[in-house]
């Protein structure tokens, strides 16, 4: 029986060897590894290749592309060379931009980010959205799926409503989850436990520091932490 849980591990580090170690010591329990802007700006394509060589690790390339359709199409096409399992764009870029990414990278799960989980309700209003986070995220999710996005990123608090709105086929990914054992929320404002997020309709949960903060040179503790959180999800 597989011990991998629907966890996407956020590999947020400027140390390439550390990133490789995190992936090596958690891959037994983690399904996908998220490489974001910090990683990509430091190491580029070669860095992505370095952490995936001799590995079957699936990659969530979290670049949050947001530009005119032509530019996003070229960027998505370039990124697709790395064969990421997920590639993010901002849903607020609009239908034409999302469609361009989908057409440029047909073998990749183009993943539309709705409302960032770090944003409070007042933040959502202050950037110009007229509705609250739930309504805004739901509308953006519907727009993105209609435009061809295969996956959606949203707060776990919006997952149930968005799942009803977009149906069962699209993948829902939720950052902003915190295991029961973790104290504090870091920089996430709208949070839920991983098990509750899955029960609400998410396919994957993004987890970073609750796992990576356990790192020490032998890798034993980070592996143990990944196993504990995976067990919490799989046995709930």
Secondary structure, DSSP 8 states (H G I E B T S, - for coil): ----EEEEEE---S-HHHHHHHHHHHTTTEEEEEE-HHHHHHHHHHHHHHHHTT---EEEEEEEE-S-HHHHHHHHHHHHTT--SEEEEEGGG-HHHHHHHHHHTTTSEEEEE-S-TT--HHHHHHTT-SS-HHHHHHHHHHHHHHTT-SEEE--GGGHHHHHHHH-SSSEEEE--B--TT--S-TT-SS-B-HHHHHHTT-SEEEE-HHHHTT--TTSHHHHHHHHHHHHHHHT-
